Amino acid sequence: MAIIHNTGANYTLYYNALDYFKTIMSNHPSINTVTQGDITKIDVEQFPSYPLGNILITESNFGTNTTNYTIQLTIADKIKNKNNESDDRTNAQTIPFYGVDDVVDIHANTLAILNDLTSYTQRGVAGFDITGDINCSAFSDQFNNGLAGWVSTFTLTTHNDRPICLYNLYPSGSY
């Protein structure tokens, strides 16, 4: 049996997409924790520092010489109740937005972070292209873990040589 070496492997695929987003999220000054995986399992193992960035690749397809990934980036922060910052006379809150917690502020900040990450990827990186629109959906305590933020979903396209000569998958004399 011959030993197969990965000398011709195309490393522009799955690992590089994950590592790229983990790296830029780790380097963003407003993100304190970076995770990977299913969004419903965010914040169930430990209590990370917030805001939190998460990468999930939900599907992939191969073009003629491209690989397209459906990427979900989630930026979330822990919802905090606001102190009773009100005017005793009118009981009106003095904070910029009404409410008992900071969800509006979290939505503003986490959407700005997603804009930074996707803009950098669209304009500053060779090898990755965001094709089509970037769809963003806000959430608030959707997962019963006290988090709020945004999930962005988009298609990331990367070059894939799709070599046909890496392995002899149909040896002569078989079938």
C-alpha positions in Angstrom: 0.0 0.0 0.0 1.4 3.4 -1.0 1.6 6.2 1.5 -0.3 9.2 0.4 1.3 12.6 1.1 -0.7 15.8 1.1 1.8 17.7 -1.0 -0.8 18.7 -3.5 -3.6 19.5 -1.0 -5.5 22.7 -1.6 -5.2 24.5 1.8 -7.3 27.4 0.6 -10.3 25.6 1.8 -12.2 25.1 5.1 -9.4 25.6 7.7 -8.2 28.8 6.1 -11.7 30.3 6.0 -12.1 29.5 9.7 -8.6 30.7 10.7 -9.0 33.9 8.7 -12.2 35.0 10.5 -10.8 33.8 13.9 -7.7 35.9 13.3 -9.5 39.1 12.3 -12.0 38.8 15.1 -9.1 38.2 17.6 -7.4 41.3 16.3 -10.5 43.6 16.4 -10.1 45.9 19.4 -13.7 45.5 20.5 -13.9 41.7 20.5 -12.7 39.9 23.7 -13.5 36.3 22.9 -13.6 34.3 19.7 -15.5 31.1 19.3 -16.4 28.7 16.5 -19.4 26.5 16.0 -23.2 26.4 16.4 -24.7 29.7 17.6 -27.1 27.9 19.9 -24.1 26.6 21.9 -22.4 30.0 22.4 -21.7 30.7 26.1 -22.7 27.3 27.4 -19.3 26.0 28.4 -17.7 28.9 30.2 -18.2 32.6 30.9 -16.1 34.4 28.3 -15.3 38.0 28.2 -17.6 40.1 26.0 -18.2 41.1 23.3 -17.9 37.7 21.7 -17.3 36.9 18.0 -18.4 33.5 16.6 -17.7 31.9 13.1 -19.8 29.2 11.7 -19.7 27.8 8.2 -23.1 26.4 7.4 -22.7 25.1 3.9 -20.3 24.9 1.0 -20.4 24.3 -2.8 -17.8 23.9 -5.5 -17.8 26.0 -8.6 -15.6 25.3 -11.6 -12.5 26.6 -9.8 -14.0 28.2 -6.7 -15.3 27.1 -3.3 -18.2 29.1 -2.0 -18.9 29.0 1.8 -22.0 30.3 3.5 -20.6 32.1 6.5 -22.4 33.2 9.7 -20.5 35.7 11.8 -22.1 36.4 15.2 -21.1 39.3 17.4 -22.8 39.2 20.8 -22.6 41.0 24.2 -24.1 40.2 27.5 -27.2 42.2 28.3 -26.8 44.4 31.3 -29.6 46.1 33.2 -29.2 49.8 33.5 -28.9 51.5 36.8 -31.9 53.6 37.8 -30.6 56.7 36.1 -33.7 58.9 36.2 -34.8 62.3 37.1 -36.6 62.0 40.4 -39.1 64.7 39.4 -40.2 63.2 36.0 -38.9 59.7 36.4 -37.5 60.1 32.8 -34.3 58.2 32.1 -31.3 60.3 31.2 -29.6 57.7 29.1 -29.7 58.2 25.3 -32.2 55.3 24.7 -35.2 54.3 26.7 -35.4 50.9 28.3 -34.2 49.0 31.3 -31.2 47.4 29.6 -28.5 48.2 27.1 -29.8 46.1 24.1 -30.0 49.2 21.8 -26.3 50.0 22.6 -25.3 46.4 22.1 -27.1 46.3 18.7 -25.4 49.6 17.6 -21.9 48.4 18.7 -22.1 44.8 17.4 -23.5 45.9 14.0 -20.5 48.3 13.7 -18.1 45.5 14.5 -19.7 43.3 11.8 -19.4 46.2 9.3 -15.6 46.4 10.2 -15.1 42.7 9.7 -17.0 42.3 6.4 -15.7 45.6 4.9 -12.1 44.5 5.6 -12.8 41.2 4.0 -14.4 42.8 1.0 -11.7 45.4 0.4 -8.5 44.3 2.1 -7.9 40.7 1.5 -6.6 38.9 -1.6 -7.9 35.3 -1.9 -11.3 35.8 -0.3 -14.3 37.6 -1.9 -17.7 38.3 -0.4 -20.2 37.7 -3.2 -23.7 39.1 -3.0 -25.2 41.0 -0.1 -24.4 40.6 3.5 -27.6 39.9 5.5 -27.7 40.9 9.1 -30.3 39.8 11.7 -30.5 41.3 15.2 -31.2 39.0 18.2 -31.9 39.6 21.9 -31.9 36.9 24.5 -32.9 34.5 21.8 -30.8 31.6 23.2 -31.8 32.0 26.9 -28.2 33.1 27.7 -28.6 36.8 28.2 -26.9 37.7 24.9 -27.8 40.3 22.3 -26.2 41.2 19.0 -26.2 40.5 15.3 -25.7 37.6 13.0 -24.4 38.3 9.5 -24.8 35.7 6.7 -22.9 35.9 3.4 -21.2 33.9 0.8 -17.4 33.8 0.9 -15.7 32.8 -2.4 -12.2 31.5 -2.6 -10.1 30.1 -5.4 -9.9 26.3 -5.7 -7.7 24.7 -8.4 -9.8 21.6 -8.1 -6.9 19.4 -9.2 -7.8 16.1 -10.8 -4.4 14.4 -10.4 -3.8 14.2 -6.6 -4.9 10.5 -6.2 -5.4 7.7 -8.6 -9.0 6.9 -7.7 -9.7 4.6 -10.6 -6.7 2.3 -11.0 -6.4 0.5 -14.3 -7.9 -2.9 -14.3 -10.6 -2.2 -11.8 -14.3 -1.9 -12.5 
